[in-house]
Amino acid sequence: MKKEEIQEWAQNPITIELKSYIVNELKSLQAGQADAYHPFEPQKTQEILANLNGARDTWEIIGSLLSGEWDYFIEAEEEDGKSIGD
Protein backbone atom coordinates (compact mmCIF):
# COMPACT_ATOMS: atom_id res chain seq x y z
CA MET A 1 0.00 0.00 0.00
CA LYS A 2 1.08 3.52 -0.65
CA LYS A 3 1.55 5.94 2.22
CA GLU A 4 -1.31 8.12 0.91
CA GLU A 5 -3.69 5.15 0.90
CA ILE A 6 -2.74 4.28 4.45
CA GLN A 7 -3.33 7.85 5.62
CA GLU A 8 -6.69 8.02 3.85
CA TRP A 9 -7.69 4.76 5.48
CA ALA A 10 -6.51 5.99 8.91
CA GLN A 11 -8.66 9.12 8.55
CA ASN A 12 -11.81 7.19 7.61
CA PRO A 13 -14.71 7.77 10.09
CA ILE A 14 -15.02 4.02 10.74
CA THR A 15 -11.31 3.75 11.53
CA ILE A 16 -11.56 6.75 13.86
CA GLU A 17 -14.49 5.11 15.66
CA LEU A 18 -12.53 1.87 16.04
CA LYS A 19 -9.57 3.79 17.48
CA SER A 20 -11.91 5.36 20.03
CA TYR A 21 -13.16 1.90 21.00
CA ILE A 22 -9.58 0.71 21.44
CA VAL A 23 -8.71 3.64 23.71
CA ASN A 24 -11.66 2.72 25.94
CA GLU A 25 -10.66 -0.95 25.88
CA LEU A 26 -7.11 -0.08 26.96
CA LYS A 27 -8.45 2.04 29.84
CA SER A 28 -10.57 -0.93 30.89
CA LEU A 29 -7.57 -3.25 30.84
CA GLN A 30 -5.54 -0.83 32.95
CA ALA A 31 -8.35 -0.64 35.49
CA GLY A 32 -8.51 -4.45 35.55
CA GLN A 33 -4.90 -4.69 36.67
CA ALA A 34 -5.95 -3.39 40.09
CA ASP A 35 -8.17 -6.48 40.46
CA ALA A 36 -5.46 -8.91 39.38
CA TYR A 37 -3.91 -9.39 42.80
CA HIS A 38 -4.97 -12.56 44.60
CA PRO A 39 -3.44 -12.80 48.06
CA PHE A 40 -1.67 -16.10 48.70
CA GLU A 41 -2.22 -17.19 45.06
CA PRO A 42 0.83 -15.90 43.16
CA GLN A 43 0.22 -18.23 40.20
CA LYS A 44 -3.30 -16.88 39.71
CA THR A 45 -2.08 -13.28 40.01
CA GLN A 46 0.68 -13.94 37.47
CA GLU A 47 -1.75 -15.62 35.06
CA ILE A 48 -4.18 -12.72 35.17
CA LEU A 49 -1.41 -10.14 34.74
CA ALA A 50 0.03 -12.06 31.77
CA ASN A 51 -3.40 -12.18 30.11
CA LEU A 52 -3.98 -8.46 30.72
CA ASN A 53 -0.53 -7.58 29.35
CA GLY A 54 -1.09 -9.73 26.25
CA ALA A 55 -4.47 -8.14 25.61
CA ARG A 56 -3.04 -4.64 26.13
CA ASP A 57 -0.18 -5.31 23.71
CA THR A 58 -2.60 -6.64 21.10
CA TRP A 59 -4.92 -3.63 21.37
CA GLU A 60 -1.93 -1.26 21.18
CA ILE A 61 -0.73 -2.92 17.96
CA ILE A 62 -4.21 -2.70 16.45
CA GLY A 63 -4.49 0.95 17.53
CA SER A 64 -1.16 1.73 15.87
CA LEU A 65 -2.25 0.03 12.66
CA LEU A 66 -5.51 1.99 12.63
CA SER A 67 -3.51 5.19 13.10
CA GLY A 68 -1.55 4.42 9.96
CA GLU A 69 1.61 3.27 11.74
CA TRP A 70 2.34 0.07 9.81
CA ASP A 71 5.76 -0.64 11.32
CA TYR A 72 4.39 -3.91 12.72
CA PHE A 73 3.60 -5.14 9.20
CA ILE A 74 6.89 -3.91 7.80
CA GLU A 75 8.79 -5.85 10.48
CA ALA A 76 6.71 -8.96 9.74
CA GLU A 77 7.43 -8.55 6.01
CA GLU A 78 11.14 -8.44 6.64
CA GLU A 79 10.94 -11.64 8.70
CA ASP A 80 8.74 -13.47 6.16
CA GLY A 81 10.26 -12.02 3.02
CA LYS A 82 6.75 -11.08 1.81
CA SER A 83 5.19 -7.68 1.25
CA ILE A 84 1.71 -6.46 2.14
CA GLY A 85 -0.78 -7.68 -0.40
CA ASP A 86 1.18 -10.80 -1.47
Secondary structure as a PSIPRED ss2 file (coil, helix, strand):
# PSIPRED VFORMAT (PSIPRED V4.0)

   1 M C   1.000  0.000  0.000
   2 K C   1.000  0.000  0.000
   3 K H   0.000  1.000  0.000
   4 E H   0.000  1.000  0.000
   5 E H   0.000  1.000  0.000
   6 I H   0.000  1.000  0.000
   7 Q H   0.000  1.000  0.000
   8 E H   0.000  1.000  0.000
   9 W H   0.000  1.000  0.000
  10 A H   0.000  1.000  0.000
  11 Q C   1.000  0.000  0.000
  12 N C   1.000  0.000  0.000
  13 P H   0.000  1.000  0.000
  14 I H   0.000  1.000  0.000
  15 T H   0.000  1.000  0.000
  16 I H   0.000  1.000  0.000
  17 E H   0.000  1.000  0.000
  18 L H   0.000  1.000  0.000
  19 K H   0.000  1.000  0.000
  20 S H   0.000  1.000  0.000
  21 Y H   0.000  1.000  0.000
  22 I H   0.000  1.000  0.000
  23 V H   0.000  1.000  0.000
  24 N H   0.000  1.000  0.000
  25 E H   0.000  1.000  0.000
  26 L H   0.000  1.000  0.000
  27 K H   0.000  1.000  0.000
  28 S H   0.000  1.000  0.000
  29 L H   0.000  1.000  0.000
  30 Q H   0.000  1.000  0.000
  31 A H   0.000  1.000  0.000
  32 G H   0.000  1.000  0.000
  33 Q H   0.000  1.000  0.000
  34 A C   1.000  0.000  0.000
  35 D C   1.000  0.000  0.000
  36 A C   1.000  0.000  0.000
  37 Y C   1.000  0.000  0.000
  38 H C   1.000  0.000  0.000
  39 P C   1.000  0.000  0.000
  40 F C   1.000  0.000  0.000
  41 E C   1.000  0.000  0.000
  42 P H   0.000  1.000  0.000
  43 Q H   0.000  1.000  0.000
  44 K H   0.000  1.000  0.000
  45 T H   0.000  1.000  0.000
  46 Q H   0.000  1.000  0.000
  47 E H   0.000  1.000  0.000
  48 I H   0.000  1.000  0.000
  49 L H   0.000  1.000  0.000
  50 A H   0.000  1.000  0.000
  51 N H   0.000  1.000  0.000
  52 L H   0.000  1.000  0.000
  53 N H   0.000  1.000  0.000
  54 G H   0.000  1.000  0.000
  55 A H   0.000  1.000  0.000
  56 R H   0.000  1.000  0.000
  57 D H   0.000  1.000  0.000
  58 T H   0.000  1.000  0.000
  59 W H   0.000  1.000  0.000
  60 E H   0.000  1.000  0.000
  61 I H   0.000  1.000  0.000
  62 I H   0.000  1.000  0.000
  63 G H   0.000  1.000  0.000
  64 S H   0.000  1.000  0.000
  65 L H   0.000  1.000  0.000
  66 L H   0.000  1.000  0.000
  67 S C   1.000  0.000  0.000
  68 G C   1.000  0.000  0.000
  69 E C   1.000  0.000  0.000
  70 W C   1.000  0.000  0.000
  71 D H   0.000  1.000  0.000
  72 Y H   0.000  1.000  0.000
  73 F H   0.000  1.000  0.000
  74 I H   0.000  1.000  0.000
  75 E H   0.000  1.000  0.000
  76 A H   0.000  1.000  0.000
  77 E H   0.000  1.000  0.000
  78 E H   0.000  1.000  0.000
  79 E H   0.000  1.000  0.000
  80 D H   0.000  1.000  0.000
  81 G C   1.000  0.000  0.000
  82 K C   1.000  0.000  0.000
  83 S C   1.000  0.000  0.000
  84 I C   1.000  0.000  0.000
  85 G C   1.000  0.000  0.000
  86 D C   1.000  0.000  0.000
